């Protein structure tokens, strides 16, 4: 998003602003969850996040 911010400001003479807002979140499922867990070096059951 840094590139977008720089482009916006260059087109608006430094006056342009934008914000981002999280709309939703969905926990990964199946193969994607296993892939991410392996990459982070944790087992599927210990993600560290409270649910």
CHARMM internal coordinates of N, CA and C (Angstrom, degrees):
IC EDIT
DIST 1 N 1 CA 1.4426
DIST 1 CA 1 C 1.5252
ANGL 1 N 1 CA 1 C 111.23
DIST 1 C 2 N 1.3337
ANGL 1 CA 1 C 2 N 117.37
DIHE 1 N 1 CA 1 C 2 N -13.66
DIST 2 N 2 CA 1.4581
ANGL 1 C 2 N 2 CA 120.22
DIHE 1 CA 1 C 2 N 2 CA 179.82
DIST 2 CA 2 C 1.5251
ANGL 2 N 2 CA 2 C 110.76
DIHE 1 C 2 N 2 CA 2 C -62.22
DIST 2 C 3 N 1.3167
ANGL 2 CA 2 C 3 N 117.03
DIHE 2 N 2 CA 2 C 3 N -42.24
DIST 3 N 3 CA 1.4618
ANGL 2 C 3 N 3 CA 120.46
DIHE 2 CA 2 C 3 N 3 CA 179.95
DIST 3 CA 3 C 1.5287
ANGL 3 N 3 CA 3 C 110.46
DIHE 2 C 3 N 3 CA 3 C -62.47
DIST 3 C 4 N 1.3250
ANGL 3 CA 3 C 4 N 117.20
DIHE 3 N 3 CA 3 C 4 N -40.48
DIST 4 N 4 CA 1.4604
ANGL 3 C 4 N 4 CA 120.60
DIHE 3 CA 3 C 4 N 4 CA 178.23
DIST 4 CA 4 C 1.5265
ANGL 4 N 4 CA 4 C 110.65
DIHE 3 C 4 N 4 CA 4 C -62.18
DIST 4 C 5 N 1.3189
ANGL 4 CA 4 C 5 N 116.11
DIHE 4 N 4 CA 4 C 5 N -43.39
DIST 5 N 5 CA 1.4545
ANGL 4 C 5 N 5 CA 121.24
DIHE 4 CA 4 C 5 N 5 CA 179.72
DIST 5 CA 5 C 1.5264
ANGL 5 N 5 CA 5 C 111.05
DIHE 4 C 5 N 5 CA 5 C -60.59
DIST 5 C 6 N 1.3254
ANGL 5 CA 5 C 6 N 116.64
DIHE 5 N 5 CA 5 C 6 N -45.10
DIST 6 N 6 CA 1.4598
ANGL 5 C 6 N 6 CA 120.57
DIHE 5 CA 5 C 6 N 6 CA 179.02
DIST 6 CA 6 C 1.5316
ANGL 6 N 6 CA 6 C 110.89
DIHE 5 C 6 N 6 CA 6 C -63.31
DIST 6 C 7 N 1.3256
ANGL 6 CA 6 C 7 N 116.70
DIHE 6 N 6 CA 6 C 7 N -42.71
DIST 7 N 7 CA 1.4683
ANGL 6 C 7 N 7 CA 120.61
DIHE 6 CA 6 C 7 N 7 CA 179.66
DIST 7 CA 7 C 1.5318
ANGL 7 N 7 CA 7 C 110.50
DIHE 6 C 7 N 7 CA 7 C -63.91
DIST 7 C 8 N 1.3223
ANGL 7 CA 7 C 8 N 116.57
DIHE 7 N 7 CA 7 C 8 N -44.79
DIST 8 N 8 CA 1.4642
ANGL 7 C 8 N 8 CA 120.86
DIHE 7 CA 7 C 8 N 8 CA 179.88
DIST 8 CA 8 C 1.5215
ANGL 8 N 8 CA 8 C 110.69
DIHE 7 C 8 N 8 CA 8 C -59.31
DIST 8 C 9 N 1.3213
ANGL 8 CA 8 C 9 N 116.36
DIHE 8 N 8 CA 8 C 9 N -46.93
DIST 9 N 9 CA 1.4651
ANGL 8 C 9 N 9 CA 119.43
DIHE 8 CA 8 C 9 N 9 CA -179.10
DIST 9 CA 9 C 1.5264
ANGL 9 N 9 CA 9 C 112.21
DIHE 8 C 9 N 9 CA 9 C -65.93
DIST 9 C 10 N 1.3231
ANGL 9 CA 9 C 10 N 116.69
DIHE 9 N 9 CA 9 C 10 N -36.67
DIST 10 N 10 CA 1.4709
ANGL 9 C 10 N 10 CA 118.46
DIHE 9 CA 9 C 10 N 10 CA 179.06
DIST 10 CA 10 C 1.5224
ANGL 10 N 10 CA 10 C 111.18
DIHE 9 C 10 N 10 CA 10 C -67.74
DIST 10 C 11 N 1.3198
ANGL 10 CA 10 C 11 N 117.73
DIHE 10 N 10 CA 10 C 11 N -32.40
DIST 11 N 11 CA 1.4590
ANGL 10 C 11 N 11 CA 121.19
DIHE 10 CA 10 C 11 N 11 CA -179.82
DIST 11 CA 11 C 1.5323
ANGL 11 N 11 CA 11 C 112.74
DIHE 10 C 11 N 11 CA 11 C -80.91
DIST 11 C 12 N 1.3449
ANGL 11 CA 11 C 12 N 116.86
DIHE 11 N 11 CA 11 C 12 N -16.82
DIST 12 N 12 CA 1.4701
ANGL 11 C 12 N 12 CA 120.19
DIHE 11 CA 11 C 12 N 12 CA -176.66
DIST 12 CA 12 C 1.5270
ANGL 12 N 12 CA 12 C 111.77
DIHE 11 C 12 N 12 CA 12 C -117.79
DIST 12 C 13 N 1.3138
ANGL 12 CA 12 C 13 N 117.04
DIHE 12 N 12 CA 12 C 13 N 22.18
DIST 13 N 13 CA 1.4654
ANGL 12 C 13 N 13 CA 123.52
DIHE 12 CA 12 C 13 N 13 CA 179.84
DIST 13 CA 13 C 1.5257
ANGL 13 N 13 CA 13 C 112.06
DIHE 12 C 13 N 13 CA 13 C 53.93
DIST 13 C 14 N 1.3350
ANGL 13 CA 13 C 14 N 116.08
DIHE 13 N 13 CA 13 C 14 N 40.47
DIST 14 N 14 CA 1.4623
ANGL 13 C 14 N 14 CA 121.59
DIHE 13 CA 13 C 14 N 14 CA 176.21
DIST 14 CA 14 C 1.5161
ANGL 14 N 14 CA 14 C 115.26
DIHE 13 C 14 N 14 CA 14 C 80.95
DIST 14 C 15 N 1.3229
ANGL 14 CA 14 C 15 N 117.78
DIHE 14 N 14 CA 14 C 15 N 3.79
DIST 15 N 15 CA 1.4657
ANGL 14 C 15 N 15 CA 120.69
DIHE 14 CA 14 C 15 N 15 CA -175.60
DIST 15 CA 15 C 1.5242
ANGL 15 N 15 CA 15 C 113.63
DIHE 14 C 15 N 15 CA 15 C -100.80
DIST 15 C 16 N 1.3238
ANGL 15 CA 15 C 16 N 117.89
DIHE 15 N 15 CA 15 C 16 N -11.62
DIST 16 N 16 CA 1.4555
ANGL 15 C 16 N 16 CA 120.73
DIHE 15 CA 15 C 16 N 16 CA -177.39
DIST 16 CA 16 C 1.5183
ANGL 16 N 16 CA 16 C 112.23
DIHE 15 C 16 N 16 CA 16 C -74.22
DIST 16 C 17 N 1.3020
ANGL 16 CA 16 C 17 N 116.29
DIHE 16 N 16 CA 16 C 17 N 141.31
DIST 17 N 17 CA 1.4655
ANGL 16 C 17 N 17 CA 123.12
DIHE 16 CA 16 C 17 N 17 CA 177.45
DIST 17 CA 17 C 1.5123
ANGL 17 N 17 CA 17 C 109.13
DIHE 16 C 17 N 17 CA 17 C -135.39
DIST 17 C 18 N 1.3251
ANGL 17 CA 17 C 18 N 115.56
DIHE 17 N 17 CA 17 C 18 N 155.49
DIST 18 N 18 CA 1.4587
ANGL 17 C 18 N 18 CA 120.35
DIHE 17 CA 17 C 18 N 18 CA 173.19
DIST 18 CA 18 C 1.5155
ANGL 18 N 18 CA 18 C 108.55
DIHE 17 C 18 N 18 CA 18 C -147.82
DIST 18 C 19 N 1.3066
ANGL 18 CA 18 C 19 N 115.81
DIHE 18 N 18 CA 18 C 19 N 158.53
DIST 19 N 19 CA 1.4563
ANGL 18 C 19 N 19 CA 121.02
DIHE 18 CA 18 C 19 N 19 CA 176.73
DIST 19 CA 19 C 1.5226
ANGL 19 N 19 CA 19 C 108.45
DIHE 18 C 19 N 19 CA 19 C -130.60
DIST 19 C 20 N 1.3044
ANGL 19 CA 19 C 20 N 115.14
DIHE 19 N 19 CA 19 C 20 N 156.64
DIST 20 N 20 CA 1.4656
ANGL 19 C 20 N 20 CA 121.16
DIHE 19 CA 19 C 20 N 20 CA 175.28
DIST 20 CA 20 C 1.5190
ANGL 20 N 20 CA 20 C 107.51
DIHE 19 C 20 N 20 CA 20 C -119.82
DIST 20 C 21 N 1.3183
ANGL 20 CA 20 C 21 N 115.46
DIHE 20 N 20 CA 20 C 21 N 144.25
DIST 21 N 21 CA 1.4497
ANGL 20 C 21 N 21 CA 120.30
DIHE 20 CA 20 C 21 N 21 CA 179.63
DIST 21 CA 21 C 1.5194
ANGL 21 N 21 CA 21 C 108.37
DIHE 20 C 21 N 21 CA 21 C -136.64
DIST 21 C 22 N 1.3344
ANGL 21 CA 21 C 22 N 116.14
DIHE 21 N 21 CA 21 C 22 N 130.98
DIST 22 N 22 CA 1.4569
ANGL 21 C 22 N 22 CA 121.26
DIHE 21 CA 21 C 22 N 22 CA 177.16
DIST 22 CA 22 C 1.5261
ANGL 22 N 22 CA 22 C 108.90
DIHE 21 C 22 N 22 CA 22 C -68.40
DIST 22 C 23 N 1.3096
ANGL 22 CA 22 C 23 N 116.25
DIHE 22 N 22 CA 22 C 23 N 123.49
DIST 23 N 23 CA 1.4607
ANGL 22 C 23 N 23 CA 120.89
DIHE 22 CA 22 C 23 N 23 CA -178.60
DIST 23 CA 23 C 1.5188
ANGL 23 N 23 CA 23 C 111.10
DIHE 22 C 23 N 23 CA 23 C -91.81
DIST 23 C 24 N 1.3180
ANGL 23 CA 23 C 24 N 116.45
DIHE 23 N 23 CA 23 C 24 N -35.85
DIST 24 N 24 CA 1.4537
ANGL 23 C 24 N 24 CA 118.82
DIHE 23 CA 23 C 24 N 24 CA -179.94
DIST 24 CA 24 C 1.5122
ANGL 24 N 24 CA 24 C 111.14
DIHE 23 C 24 N 24 CA 24 C -168.41
DIST 24 C 25 N 1.3023
ANGL 24 CA 24 C 25 N 114.91
DIHE 24 N 24 CA 24 C 25 N 172.35
DIST 25 N 25 CA 1.4511
ANGL 24 C 25 N 25 CA 121.48
DIHE 24 CA 24 C 25 N 25 CA 179.89
DIST 25 CA 25 C 1.5157
ANGL 25 N 25 CA 25 C 108.29
DIHE 24 C 25 N 25 CA 25 C -146.13
DIST 25 C 26 N 1.2895
ANGL 25 CA 25 C 26 N 116.85
DIHE 25 N 25 CA 25 C 26 N 136.39
DIST 26 N 26 CA 1.4614
ANGL 25 C 26 N 26 CA 121.88
DIHE 25 CA 25 C 26 N 26 CA 174.80
DIST 26 CA 26 C 1.5254
ANGL 26 N 26 CA 26 C 107.47
DIHE 25 C 26 N 26 CA 26 C -131.18
DIST 26 C 27 N 1.2991
ANGL 26 CA 26 C 27 N 116.30
DIHE 26 N 26 CA 26 C 27 N 128.79
DIST 27 N 27 CA 1.4639
ANGL 26 C 27 N 27 CA 120.69
DIHE 26 CA 26 C 27 N 27 CA 178.95
DIST 27 CA 27 C 1.5218
ANGL 27 N 27 CA 27 C 109.93
DIHE 26 C 27 N 27 CA 27 C -65.43
DIST 27 C 28 N 1.3366
ANGL 27 CA 27 C 28 N 117.58
DIHE 27 N 27 CA 27 C 28 N 143.07
DIST 28 N 28 CA 1.4657
ANGL 27 C 28 N 28 CA 120.15
DIHE 27 CA 27 C 28 N 28 CA 178.78
DIST 28 CA 28 C 1.5217
ANGL 28 N 28 CA 28 C 111.14
DIHE 27 C 28 N 28 CA 28 C -65.15
DIST 28 C 29 N 1.3073
ANGL 28 CA 28 C 29 N 116.44
DIHE 28 N 28 CA 28 C 29 N 150.67
DIST 29 N 29 CA 1.4593
ANGL 28 C 29 N 29 CA 121.83
DIHE 28 CA 28 C 29 N 29 CA -177.05
DIST 29 CA 29 C 1.5236
ANGL 29 N 29 CA 29 C 110.19
DIHE 28 C 29 N 29 CA 29 C -123.53
DIST 29 C 30 N 1.2974
ANGL 29 CA 29 C 30 N 116.63
DIHE 29 N 29 CA 29 C 30 N 157.34
DIST 30 N 30 CA 1.4602
ANGL 29 C 30 N 30 CA 123.90
DIHE 29 CA 29 C 30 N 30 CA 169.54
DIST 30 CA 30 C 1.5112
ANGL 30 N 30 CA 30 C 115.85
DIHE 29 C 30 N 30 CA 30 C 54.21
DIST 30 C 31 N 1.3333
ANGL 30 CA 30 C 31 N 115.31
DIHE 30 N 30 CA 30 C 31 N -127.86
DIST 31 N 31 CA 1.4600
ANGL 30 C 31 N 31 CA 122.37
DIHE 30 CA 30 C 31 N 31 CA -174.41
DIST 31 CA 31 C 1.5265
ANGL 31 N 31 CA 31 C 111.30
DIHE 30 C 31 N 31 CA 31 C -62.74
DIST 31 C 32 N 1.3100
ANGL 31 CA 31 C 32 N 117.36
DIHE 31 N 31 CA 31 C 32 N -36.98
DIST 32 N 32 CA 1.4677
ANGL 31 C 32 N 32 CA 120.40
DIHE 31 CA 31 C 32 N 32 CA 179.88
DIST 32 CA 32 C 1.5277
ANGL 32 N 32 CA 32 C 110.39
DIHE 31 C 32 N 32 CA 32 C -65.14
DIST 32 C 33 N 1.3362
ANGL 32 CA 32 C 33 N 117.26
DIHE 32 N 32 CA 32 C 33 N -40.39
DIST 33 N 33 CA 1.4586
ANGL 32 C 33 N 33 CA 121.66
DIHE 32 CA 32 C 33 N 33 CA 178.39
DIST 33 CA 33 C 1.5278
ANGL 33 N 33 CA 33 C 110.15
DIHE 32 C 33 N 33 CA 33 C -63.12
DIST 33 C 34 N 1.3166
ANGL 33 CA 33 C 34 N 116.80
DIHE 33 N 33 CA 33 C 34 N -44.77
DIST 34 N 34 CA 1.4622
ANGL 33 C 34 N 34 CA 121.42
DIHE 33 CA 33 C 34 N 34 CA 179.49
DIST 34 CA 34 C 1.5279
ANGL 34 N 34 CA 34 C 110.91
DIHE 33 C 34 N 34 CA 34 C -63.89
DIST 34 C 35 N 1.3261
ANGL 34 CA 34 C 35 N 116.89
DIHE 34 N 34 CA 34 C 35 N -41.06
DIST 35 N 35 CA 1.4679
ANGL 34 C 35 N 35 CA 121.65
DIHE 34 CA 34 C 35 N 35 CA 179.06
DIST 35 CA 35 C 1.5248
ANGL 35 N 35 CA 35 C 110.88
DIHE 34 C 35 N 35 CA 35 C -62.67
DIST 35 C 36 N 1.3152
ANGL 35 CA 35 C 36 N 117.02
DIHE 35 N 35 CA 35 C 36 N -45.76
DIST 36 N 36 CA 1.4605
ANGL 35 C 36 N 36 CA 120.87
DIHE 35 CA 35 C 36 N 36 CA -179.62
DIST 36 CA 36 C 1.5262
ANGL 36 N 36 CA 36 C 111.33
DIHE 35 C 36 N 36 CA 36 C -67.33
DIST 36 C 37 N 1.3224
ANGL 36 CA 36 C 37 N 117.20
DIHE 36 N 36 CA 36 C 37 N -40.50
DIST 37 N 37 CA 1.4624
ANGL 36 C 37 N 37 CA 121.44
DIHE 36 CA 36 C 37 N 37 CA 178.76
DIST 37 CA 37 C 1.5223
ANGL 37 N 37 CA 37 C 110.76
DIHE 36 C 37 N 37 CA 37 C -62.39
DIST 37 C 38 N 1.3317
ANGL 37 CA 37 C 38 N 117.04
DIHE 37 N 37 CA 37 C 38 N -43.08
DIST 38 N 38 CA 1.4605
ANGL 37 C 38 N 38 CA 121.05
DIHE 37 CA 37 C 38 N 38 CA 179.24
DIST 38 CA 38 C 1.5270
ANGL 38 N 38 CA 38 C 110.39
DIHE 37 C 38 N 38 CA 38 C -64.49
DIST 38 C 39 N 1.3132
ANGL 38 CA 38 C 39 N 116.79
DIHE 38 N 38 CA 38 C 39 N -40.48
DIST 39 N 39 CA 1.4610
ANGL 38 C 39 N 39 CA 121.21
DIHE 38 CA 38 C 39 N 39 CA -179.72
DIST 39 CA 39 C 1.5261
ANGL 39 N 39 CA 39 C 111.24
DIHE 38 C 39 N 39 CA 39 C -64.89
DIST 39 C 40 N 1.3304
ANGL 39 CA 39 C 40 N 116.79
DIHE 39 N 39 CA 39 C 40 N -35.90
DIST 40 N 40 CA 1.4606
ANGL 39 C 40 N 40 CA 121.39
DIHE 39 CA 39 C 40 N 40 CA 179.87
DIST 40 CA 40 C 1.5268
ANGL 40 N 40 CA 40 C 112.61
DIHE 39 C 40 N 40 CA 40 C -86.46
DIST 40 C 41 N 1.3289
ANGL 40 CA 40 C 41 N 116.85
DIHE 40 N 40 CA 40 C 41 N -9.37
DIST 41 N 41 CA 1.4556
ANGL 40 C 41 N 41 CA 121.20
DIHE 40 CA 40 C 41 N 41 CA 178.52
DIST 41 CA 41 C 1.5139
ANGL 41 N 41 CA 41 C 114.04
DIHE 40 C 41 N 41 CA 41 C 75.01
DIST 41 C 42 N 1.3278
ANGL 41 CA 41 C 42 N 116.95
DIHE 41 N 41 CA 41 C 42 N 32.88
DIST 42 N 42 CA 1.4584
ANGL 41 C 42 N 42 CA 121.18
DIHE 41 CA 41 C 42 N 42 CA 177.37
DIST 42 CA 42 C 1.5164
ANGL 42 N 42 CA 42 C 109.44
DIHE 41 C 42 N 42 CA 42 C -124.91
DIST 42 C 43 N 1.3387
ANGL 42 CA 42 C 43 N 116.20
DIHE 42 N 42 CA 42 C 43 N 157.61
DIST 43 N 43 CA 1.4646
ANGL 42 C 43 N 43 CA 118.63
DIHE 42 CA 42 C 43 N 43 CA 176.23
DIST 43 CA 43 C 1.5223
ANGL 43 N 43 CA 43 C 108.36
DIHE 42 C 43 N 43 CA 43 C -82.36
DIST 43 C 44 N 1.3212
ANGL 43 CA 43 C 44 N 117.79
DIHE 43 N 43 CA 43 C 44 N 161.85
DIST 44 N 44 CA 1.4660
ANGL 43 C 44 N 44 CA 121.96
DIHE 43 CA 43 C 44 N 44 CA -177.43
DIST 44 CA 44 C 1.5272
ANGL 44 N 44 CA 44 C 112.78
DIHE 43 C 44 N 44 CA 44 C -57.92
DIST 44 C 45 N 1.3196
ANGL 44 CA 44 C 45 N 118.08
DIHE 44 N 44 CA 44 C 45 N -29.75
DIST 45 N 45 CA 1.4581
ANGL 44 C 45 N 45 CA 121.28
DIHE 44 CA 44 C 45 N 45 CA -175.14
DIST 45 CA 45 C 1.5218
ANGL 45 N 45 CA 45 C 114.86
DIHE 44 C 45 N 45 CA 45 C -83.85
DIST 45 C 46 N 1.3297
ANGL 45 CA 45 C 46 N 118.93
DIHE 45 N 45 CA 45 C 46 N -11.80
DIST 46 N 46 CA 1.4534
ANGL 45 C 46 N 46 CA 120.10
DIHE 45 CA 45 C 46 N 46 CA -176.04
DIST 46 CA 46 C 1.5184
ANGL 46 N 46 CA 46 C 112.74
DIHE 45 C 46 N 46 CA 46 C -122.32
DIST 46 C 47 N 1.3083
ANGL 46 CA 46 C 47 N 116.27
DIHE 46 N 46 CA 46 C 47 N 63.68
DIST 47 N 47 CA 1.4592
ANGL 46 C 47 N 47 CA 121.37
DIHE 46 CA 46 C 47 N 47 CA -177.88
DIST 47 CA 47 C 1.5119
ANGL 47 N 47 CA 47 C 113.01
DIHE 46 C 47 N 47 CA 47 C -71.67
DIST 47 C 48 N 1.3549
ANGL 47 CA 47 C 48 N 117.22
DIHE 47 N 47 CA 47 C 48 N -19.40
DIST 48 N 48 CA 1.4508
ANGL 47 C 48 N 48 CA 120.44
DIHE 47 CA 47 C 48 N 48 CA -179.67
DIST 48 CA 48 C 1.5107
ANGL 48 N 48 CA 48 C 113.70
DIHE 47 C 48 N 48 CA 48 C 88.07
DIST 48 C 49 N 1.3130
ANGL 48 CA 48 C 49 N 117.24
DIHE 48 N 48 CA 48 C 49 N -8.31
DIST 49 N 49 CA 1.4572
ANGL 48 C 49 N 49 CA 120.73
DIHE 48 CA 48 C 49 N 49 CA -179.56
DIST 49 CA 49 C 1.5256
ANGL 49 N 49 CA 49 C 109.79
DIHE 48 C 49 N 49 CA 49 C -97.49
DIST 49 C 50 N 1.3109
ANGL 49 CA 49 C 50 N 114.40
DIHE 49 N 49 CA 49 C 50 N 139.79
DIST 50 N 50 CA 1.4680
ANGL 49 C 50 N 50 CA 120.17
DIHE 49 CA 49 C 50 N 50 CA 175.72
DIST 50 CA 50 C 1.5183
ANGL 50 N 50 CA 50 C 108.58
DIHE 49 C 50 N 50 CA 50 C -81.04
DIST 50 C 51 N 1.2975
ANGL 50 CA 50 C 51 N 118.04
DIHE 50 N 50 CA 50 C 51 N 138.75
DIST 51 N 51 CA 1.4688
ANGL 50 C 51 N 51 CA 119.83
DIHE 50 CA 50 C 51 N 51 CA 177.73
DIST 51 CA 51 C 1.4910
ANGL 51 N 51 CA 51 C 111.37
DIHE 50 C 51 N 51 CA 51 C -114.98
END
COOR INIT
IC SEED 1 N 1 CA 1 C
IC BUILD
